[in-house]
Amino acid sequence: MISQDQIKHISILSKIHLSKQEFEKYSNQIDTIIKYLDTLDEIELTEIDPTEITKEYLSLREDVVNTDNKIDINQLSKNTSNGFIKGPGMK
């Protein structure tokens, strides 16, 4: 549990002025967060190989260029210039 002095110290460091209602609200929220982090600390991770998780994401697909579906850019928009689509001017 976080003490009220610690919350006051955090608010001073972060230059946040807390009302009594905010003080109670944030102290409860910080306690909830700390309890959640404590439950995460209980998870046993010694049997998991850290590189095992990333192995399946290392295989990438091969890049293949598909030239069958060439589209003429002039057909996409009426506002074209030198093979580029012209957008509206900025003000």
N, C-alpha and C positions, 0 to 999 in steps of 0.2 A: 504494500500500500504506500502510495506517495503521500508525504506529509504536506500540510498546508504551507509550511515554510518553504518547501521545495517548489511548490506552485507559485508562491509569491516571488521566489528567486527567478524562476523561469519567466514570469511576466515582466519582471524588471529587466532581465537580459534582452528580451524581445521587444521591450519598450511598448508593451500593451497594458493599458489601464483597464482593469477588470472590476465590474460592479460585483456586489455580493452574490447576485443571481448567477452571473457569468462564472464567478469563482466556483460556486457549487456545481454548476453544469459541467465545467471543464475538468474539475477534480474527479467527478464521476466518470467522465469519458476517458480520462487518462488511466484511471483504475481499471476500466474495462479493457482498454488496449493492453495494459501490462499483464492482466490475467490471460488474455489471448496469447500474448507472446510467451508467457510461461507454459501454456499448453503446447505451443509449438516446440519449445525446448525439450519437452518430454518425448518427442518423436525420435526413435532410434535410427540413426543414419549410418552407423558404422559398417553395416553389411552391404550397403549400396556402393557400387563402383561409380564414381562421378563421371567417368568417361563413357560408361555404358548407356547413359541417357542420350547422349548426343550422337551416338553412332548411327542411328537410323535417320537422322536429319542430314548427314553428310553426303548422302547420295543425291546428286542433282540430275535433272533430266538433261539430255543433250539438246543444245540449241539447233533448231532446224528452221531454215528460211523457206517460207512458202511463197512462191512466186506465181501460183496459179490464180490467185484472187486479186490481181492488180486492179485498182480503181483509179479512174481519171479524176484528179482533184478538182478539175474544172466542173465536173458534174455534181460535186457536193455543195458548192456554194456559188452564188452569182458574183460575190465580191472576191475575185482572185486577181493576183498580180504576180507574174513571173513564177508560176507554179506554187504560190503560197496563198493561203486564205487570209484576206484582210479583215481585221476586226474593227470595231468602232473606235473612233479617236478618243483620246483622253482629254479631259478639260482641266 
